[in-house]
Structures are given as C-alpha cells and as structure tokens.
Amino acid sequence: MNLQISGHHIEVTPALREYVENKLDPVIRHFDKVTGVNVVLSVEKLKQKGEVTLHVPGKDIHVEESGDDLYASIDALFDKLDRQVQKYKQKVQDHHRGDKPGLHTAAE
C-alpha cells in the first residue's frame, strides 16, 4: 500500500504523521484491498482542513472534513472514511454465494 501525507500551508510533523497513520490502521483492517492513500492537510485562515483519497480496485473514495481544530478534523475525517469503506465493502461482497441464477424459490 502506498501512503502519501502532505501539507498545504502546514508542515507535516512526525507527530502529525504518526497520528494520521494510527487513525488509518482500523480503516485498512476493515478492507484489505487498499492500493493507495493520499492525505492532504491544510490550513485556510481559521479553518483546519483534511482530505483523504483512498484507492481501491474499481473506485476511489474521497472524503473531506474541516473544523477549528486539526486533530478533531482528522478524527471526523477518518470516521467518515471508515463508514464509506464499510459501505463499499458491503456493496462489493457476493451476497448470493452458491446460488445459481434463476433458481430462486419464491414463497407462494
């Protein structure tokens, strides 16, 4: 997996990098087919903003979050990302494993 963390008008300190990596771990554990992650942290006047693009086969999941505190924004950002990853994982799972097409029995 390729992880890229960058800052826009902000220096990405080792502590900030470690915080983002720790928040990303549970998301990756939920869905192991992640090929790459791009994280952009930025400061615009009084707003602290975080953006994540998660690359999975067949789709890129993009999430943004902004707030007054950068760490709170990162927390909310990865909560949103985790929900979207679980939703995508549920969507791509084969729910009819073992069923043959056209052989569904209807209750009569």
Secondary structure, DSSP 8 states (H G I E B T S, - for coil): -EEEEEEESS---HHHHHHHHHHHHHHHHH-TT--EEEEEEEEETTEEEEEEEEEETTEEEEEEEEESSHHHHHHHHHHHHHHHHHHHHHHHS-TTTT--TT------
